[in-house]
Amino acid sequence: MKRYFLDARELEHPIPLERSIIYLKKLDENSYYYLLHRKEPIPLLALANEHNLNYISYQECENIWHILISPNKDINLEQFIQKVCE
């Protein structure tokens, strides 16, 4: 699986959403998008839902959210989570 990755924890709105949209347009059945964010990106999740994409949103610890998105409904995105909190 090809991974597109963005660590948006230090980026200000609307940059994470703008960059995320660019990555989402690149996705195919053999790829996924991985976003690290300091909060849950509700607009991005709504967009993924509207486009019927497979996604998960996981809060690992305070200010660390993992968001994974793929058009492939058959993959378990949880297997790709890479924890960063200690």
C-alpha positions in Angstrom: 0.0 0.0 0.0 1.3 3.4 -0.9 1.0 6.0 1.9 0.5 9.7 1.6 1.5 11.4 4.9 1.0 14.8 6.4 2.0 15.9 9.9 -0.3 18.9 10.4 0.1 19.4 14.2 2.0 22.6 13.6 0.0 23.9 10.7 -2.8 26.5 11.0 -6.2 26.3 9.4 -7.0 26.1 6.5 -3.6 24.6 5.4 -4.2 21.0 6.7 -7.5 20.8 4.9 -6.2 22.2 1.7 -3.2 19.8 1.6 -5.5 16.9 2.6 -7.7 17.5 -0.4 -4.7 17.4 -2.7 -3.7 14.0 -1.2 -7.3 12.7 -1.4 -7.4 13.3 -5.1 -4.3 11.1 -5.5 -5.7 8.1 -3.8 -6.5 4.8 -5.5 -7.4 1.3 -4.3 -3.8 0.7 -3.4 -3.1 3.8 -1.3 -4.2 5.6 1.8 -3.8 9.0 3.3 -2.3 9.3 6.9 -2.8 12.6 8.7 -1.5 13.5 12.1 -3.3 16.4 13.7 -3.6 18.1 17.0 -7.4 17.9 16.9 -10.0 15.9 15.1 -10.5 17.4 11.6 -14.3 17.3 11.4 -14.5 19.0 7.9 -12.1 16.5 6.5 -14.0 13.6 8.0 -17.3 15.0 6.6 -15.7 15.2 3.2 -14.4 11.6 3.4 -17.9 10.5 4.4 -19.6 12.4 1.5 -17.3 10.7 -0.9 -17.9 7.3 0.6 -14.3 6.7 1.6 -13.0 4.3 4.2 -11.7 6.2 7.1 -10.8 6.1 10.8 -10.1 8.8 13.3 -8.2 7.8 16.4 -7.1 9.9 19.3 -3.9 8.5 20.7 -3.3 11.0 23.4 -4.1 14.7 24.1 -3.4 16.7 20.9 -2.5 13.7 18.8 -5.1 12.5 16.3 -4.5 9.9 13.6 -6.7 10.1 10.6 -6.4 7.4 7.9 -8.4 7.5 4.7 -8.6 5.2 1.6 -11.1 4.5 -1.1 -10.4 0.8 -0.5 -13.2 -0.5 1.7 -11.5 -3.9 2.1 -8.5 -2.8 4.1 -8.3 -2.4 7.8 -6.8 1.0 8.3 -6.1 0.4 12.0 -3.2 -1.8 11.0 -1.3 1.2 9.6 -1.5 3.4 12.8 1.9 4.3 14.0 1.7 5.5 17.6 3.8 8.6 18.6 2.8 9.1 22.3 4.8 7.5 25.1 
